[in-house]
Amino acid sequence: MDILALTVWILPLLVAITFHEAAHGFVAWSLGDETAKRLGRVTLNPIKHIDPTGTVLLPGLLLLAHSPIMFGYAKPVPVNFRALRIPRVGMILVAAAGPVMNIGLAIVAALSFHLVSYLPTSVALWVAQNLKNAVLINVVLAVFNLFPLLPLDGGRIIVGLLPNPIARSFARLEQFGMLILILLLIVLPLLGPQVGLDLGFMSHWISVATGAVLRVLLGLTGNG
């Protein structure tokens, strides 16, 4: 890939993860927890949210290895859920803020397609590619983060909805969350062909859910 080809992926990815994490911090701050605000995470500065390993190294290695699976993460926004005015409801709202922001960004990018024809030809294709990738990246991030497993946002929402005893038991899985994700997204799909089985069920779920959301979103924005 040349530099120009990389920018049409890097720029929308940086915007997507920055707005996602900033949304978590802003909602937490507005609901009474100042942890993220004190640490400078209620910001649209991408440097504050980039994790060197999860945002740069891991996706870069997968890209160089021509992996069919892209996986990465940003630095999670620290939230003291006990400081929220209504902790359980607040947990759900804070967790949902990231995916909701990504869907909002995807809608804005899809609507912006209608303006590309007014741009000079020299930049129209580059802008269109950025917008196309922005729609895809934001929808994938929203769908992926809604998977019901901690530390993903979907897991936080589940904890907020479950009765306390079950929620506490479910929350104990968080320490194994990243290992489970790596197992589901990378290890099992690579192991599957060795044993003659298709073990990429999580990737398939993300693909099906992403496709469904994209069809609805593009239809609503007049791009279907």
N, C-alpha and C positions, 0 to 999 in steps of 0.2 A: 504493500500500500504506500502511495506517496502522501505527502503532508496534507494536501487538499482533500484526499479521500478520507484521511483520518479525522479531519475537522468535522465532517458531516456526521460522525458518530460521537466524537469527544464532546463537542459543544452541547448537543441535546442531552447527552448523558450527565454532564456537569450541571446543567440547568435542572434536570429531573431530580437528581439526588439532593441538590442544594435546596430546592423548594420543598421537597419531601421532608427533609430533616428540619428545616426552618419552620414548617407548618406544625410539626410536633412541638417544638419549643415555644412557638407563639401561643398555641392553644393551651399548653400547660401553664404558661405565664399568665394568660388571661383568666385561667381558672384557679389561680392562687399559688402556684409553685414557681418560685423565682430561681430555681437551680440552674436551668438552661440560660436564663437571662444573665445571671452572675458570671457564668462561664463563657459568655459571648457566643452562644449557639443560636440565639434568636437573631439571625443575620442571613443575608443572601450572599455572603462571602464564601465561595466554595472551599477555600483553603481551610476554613473552620470545620468543615464536615468530611473532608477527604481522609480516608484511612489508607496509609501507604500500602498495606498488605491487601486489604479487601477491595479497594477502589482502583489500585494501580497494578500491583504485582500479580495478583491472582488472575484478573481478567486478561492481563497482558500475556501471561504464560499460556492460558487457554487459547488465546488468539494465535500465538506463535505456533502452538501445537496443532492448529487447525481443528480444535475440538468442536464437535457439533453442539456442545452445551456451553453457554456463557453464564458465569456465576460470579457474583461479587457483592460487596456491601460497603456502606459508609460507616463512619463512627456514629453509634447510636446516641441520640440526645438523652442526657441524663434527666430523669424525672423522679421526683419524690412524690409518689402517688398519695401518701398520707397527708401531704400538704395541700392537696386539692380540696376545694370547698366541699364537694360531694365525691369522695374517693372512687367509688365503684363506677358511677356515671362518668366521672372525669377520666378514669382510665380508658373507658370505651371511646370517649370523644378525642382524647389525645392520640390513641392508637389509630383511630379512623382518619385523623387529619392528614396523615401522609398519603395514603391511597386516594383520598378524596382530592387532595391537591394534584396528584398525578393525573387523575381523570380530568380535572379542570384544565391542566396544561395540555393534555391530548386534545381536548375540545377546541382550545384556543389555536393550537397548531393546525387542526383540521380546517377550522374556519378560515385561517390565514391562507390556505391554498387558493382561495378565490381572489386573492390580491396579487398572486405571483405573476399573472399575465400583465400587470401594470408595470412590472420591473424591467429594467434594461436586460436584453437577452444575455449579456455577458455575466450577469449574476443570478438570473432567474433560475437556472438549473441547480446551482449551488444552494440557493435558498429553498427550492422545492425539495431537494434531497435532505436538507436539515429538517424541514417540516415533516417529511415522510418518516424519517427516523425518530423524530420527537414523538409523533403519534404512537409508533410501535414501542419505543422504549418506555414511555409513560404508562401505556396500557399493561405491558409486561410487568413493570415494577408494581403497579397497583394489584394486579392479579396475584403475583408471586407473594407480595407482602400480606395478602389476605389469607394465605394458607394457614389453617388453624394449628400452628405449632409455635411455641415460644423459641426464640425471642422475636419472631415475626409479629407484625401488627395484628394479624388474625388471631394469634395466640393470646395477645393482650385483650382483645375483644372477648374471646371465649372466657378468660379469667374473670372479666368484669360481669359476664352474664351468668356464670355458673354459681350455684349455692356455695357458701364459704368452705365447707369441708371438702367438696369435690374440687373447688378452685385451688385450694392449698395443695392437694395431691397433684393436680395437673401442673401447678407452678414449679414443682420439684423437678420436672423434666427440662426446665430451662437450661440447667448446667450441661445437659447433653444435646441441646438444640442444634448447635452448629455441626456437631458430629453426625447427627441424624440427617441434617440437610445434605451434607457432603456424601453420606451413604446413599441417600435417595436420588441425588442429582448426578453424581459422578461415579461412585463405586459400583452400584447395582447396574446401571446402564452398560458399563464397561464389562462387568462380569456376565451379564445376560448371554451374549453370543457364545461365551465359553461353555455354558451349560445348556445351550439350545433354547433359552427362554427370553422373552421380551420383558425386561425388568425396568424399563424406562417409564413406568406408569405415572410418576410425578411429572415428568417432562411432557407426557401426553396430555395430562390434565391441564397443565399450564397452557399448552398449545391450543387445546379445544376451548378453554375458557377465554383465552386471549382472542382467538378468532371470533367467538361469539360477541365479545365486547366491541371489537373492532367493527364488525358488521353493523351493530346498532349505532355506534358512534359516527361512523362514516355516513350511514343513512340519514341520521338526524342533522348532520352538518352539510348535507347536499353533495357528498362526495361518493355516494354509493353507486 
